[in-house]
């Protein structure tokens, strides 16, 4: 519930994070510290996520993005219900 209604709710996420940082006397987030997931995994665990898992020489390339298959009632996948 925190994600939707609390500190990280999408509507006021930026303002509430700034207020929380001020309340905790934290420095503002550094834009230099941000990096993408591929660079982080390469730096921390020496994992190249673009390398083929079968032969480390090959590279993964996105050829096509497939849309989810919709059933007759408009839901993706099986006819599952979420929580009531």
Buried (B, 14 or more C-beta within 10 A) or exposed (E): EEEEEEEEEEEEEEEBBEEEEEEEEEEEEEEEEEEEEEEEBBEEEEEEEEBEEEEEEEEEEEEEEEEEEEEEEEEEEEEEEEEE
